[in-house]
Amino acid sequence: MKKLFIIPIVVLTFFTACDEEKAEIKTKPIKKTFILKTFDDNKSHTILRNDTKFTTSNNKTTIVNFFATWCEPCHIEAEHLNELYDKYAEDINIISISLEQKISKYDLNQFKIKNNIKYDIINNEDGFALSKAIGSVRSFPTMFLINKDGKLIEKYVGIVPIEMLDYDIKKTIGQH
């Protein structure tokens, strides 16, 4: 008879999970400003995290891409991001953040030249901090789509088909 009561308790224990949204509500309010300077010091972006919102300095829909120069899929994705940059330059930001701690400006510039990158590349401490604040970045490439109101719309891990990104961008900026 005792076994009949123990089995449901064991089953419920294994199939219970924490809901992230509920966990987020219980935490203290978070407010942090990230200054993202390009590796060549030509430009900077500011992202303000206020609880679950990520507001950009120019209030555009923003793709935040986390990458590494040694990552082959990141080279492929750079081509997709260039196409999207050309297509939506007026409507979106693309900010690409290298999470390589000890990479030289020369190596970042070689990556930029090799991939004909038109969008901004960041490699600074605030970029590393943003990777933790926006959501766990554990593999490359990882991207986040944030709408102009600061809402995190989508997280992408790995190479994403350009058609999917294009569809999500259109939907986010109101063209779909």
C-alpha positions in Angstrom: 0.0 0.0 0.0 2.9 2.4 0.8 4.3 1.8 -2.7 1.2 3.2 -4.2 1.7 6.5 -2.4 5.4 6.7 -3.1 5.2 6.1 -6.9 3.1 9.3 -7.6 5.5 11.4 -5.4 8.5 10.1 -7.3 6.9 10.7 -10.6 5.9 14.2 -9.7 9.4 14.9 -8.5 10.9 14.0 -11.8 8.4 15.8 -14.0 8.3 19.1 -12.1 10.3 22.0 -13.5 10.9 25.6 -12.7 9.1 28.1 -14.8 11.6 30.8 -15.9 9.0 33.6 -16.0 8.0 33.0 -12.4 11.7 32.9 -11.4 12.2 36.2 -13.2 9.4 37.8 -11.3 10.9 36.8 -8.0 14.2 38.4 -8.7 15.2 42.0 -7.8 14.7 44.6 -10.5 17.7 44.8 -12.8 18.9 48.0 -14.3 22.2 48.0 -16.2 23.7 50.0 -19.0 26.1 48.4 -21.5 28.4 50.6 -23.6 29.4 48.6 -26.6 32.3 50.2 -28.4 33.4 48.8 -31.7 36.8 47.2 -31.7 38.2 49.9 -33.8 36.8 52.6 -31.5 34.8 54.3 -34.4 31.4 53.9 -33.0 29.5 52.8 -29.9 26.0 51.5 -29.0 24.3 51.7 -25.7 21.9 49.0 -24.5 20.0 49.6 -21.3 18.6 46.5 -19.5 15.7 47.4 -17.3 14.3 44.2 -15.9 13.4 42.1 -19.0 13.6 45.0 -21.5 16.8 45.8 -23.6 16.5 49.3 -25.0 19.0 50.3 -27.7 20.3 53.9 -28.1 18.5 54.5 -31.4 15.3 52.5 -30.5 15.5 50.3 -33.6 14.9 46.5 -33.8 18.3 45.0 -33.0 20.0 41.8 -33.7 22.7 41.0 -31.2 25.0 38.3 -32.5 27.6 36.6 -30.3 30.4 34.9 -32.2 34.0 33.8 -32.3 36.5 34.3 -35.2 37.6 30.7 -35.1 34.0 29.5 -35.5 33.2 28.3 -39.0 29.4 28.6 -38.7 30.0 32.3 -37.6 31.7 33.0 -40.9 28.7 31.6 -42.8 26.3 33.5 -40.6 28.3 36.7 -41.3 27.2 36.4 -44.9 23.5 36.2 -43.8 23.9 39.2 -41.5 25.4 41.2 -44.3 22.5 40.5 -46.6 20.0 41.5 -43.8 22.0 44.6 -43.1 21.8 45.6 -46.8 18.1 44.8 -46.9 17.0 46.5 -43.6 19.6 49.1 -42.9 17.0 51.8 -42.2 15.0 49.5 -39.9 17.4 47.4 -37.8 20.8 47.4 -36.0 23.1 44.5 -36.2 25.6 44.4 -33.4 28.1 41.5 -33.4 30.0 40.8 -30.2 33.1 38.6 -30.2 33.3 36.7 -26.9 37.0 36.0 -27.3 38.8 37.5 -24.3 42.3 37.7 -25.7 41.8 38.6 -29.4 43.7 41.4 -31.0 42.2 44.2 -33.0 44.2 42.9 -36.0 42.5 39.5 -35.8 39.1 41.1 -35.5 39.8 43.3 -38.5 41.0 40.3 -40.5 37.6 38.6 -39.7 35.8 41.7 -40.8 37.8 42.0 -44.0 37.5 38.3 -44.8 33.7 38.3 -44.4 33.2 41.8 -45.9 31.3 42.7 -42.7 29.2 45.9 -42.9 27.8 46.0 -39.4 29.5 46.8 -36.1 31.8 44.4 -34.3 32.3 44.7 -30.5 34.9 43.2 -28.3 34.8 44.7 -24.8 34.0 44.0 -21.2 30.4 45.3 -21.6 29.9 42.9 -24.5 30.9 40.0 -22.2 28.6 41.3 -19.5 25.7 41.6 -21.9 26.2 38.0 -23.0 25.4 37.0 -19.4 22.6 39.5 -18.9 20.7 38.8 -22.1 20.7 35.0 -21.8 23.2 32.3 -21.5 25.5 32.2 -24.5 27.0 28.7 -24.5 27.7 28.1 -28.1 28.5 30.1 -31.3 26.8 31.6 -33.1 24.0 32.8 -30.8 21.8 35.6 -31.7 19.0 37.6 -30.1 16.3 39.6 -31.8 15.1 42.6 -29.8 12.2 44.8 -31.0 12.3 48.6 -30.9 10.4 48.5 -27.6 13.1 46.5 -26.0 11.3 43.2 -25.9 13.4 40.1 -26.5 11.6 38.4 -29.4 13.7 35.4 -30.3 16.9 33.6 -29.4 18.7 31.7 -32.1 21.5 29.1 -31.5 23.6 27.9 -34.4 23.3 28.9 -38.0 19.8 30.2 -38.7 18.4 30.0 -42.2 18.3 33.5 -43.6 14.7 33.0 -44.6 13.8 32.5 -41.0 15.6 35.6 -39.9 14.1 37.6 -42.7 10.6 36.4 -41.7 11.2 37.2 -38.0 12.6 40.7 -38.9 9.6 41.5 -41.1 7.2 40.4 -38.5 9.0 42.4 -35.8 9.3 45.7 -37.8 5.7 45.4 -39.0 6.3 44.5 -42.7 4.6 41.1 -42.4 
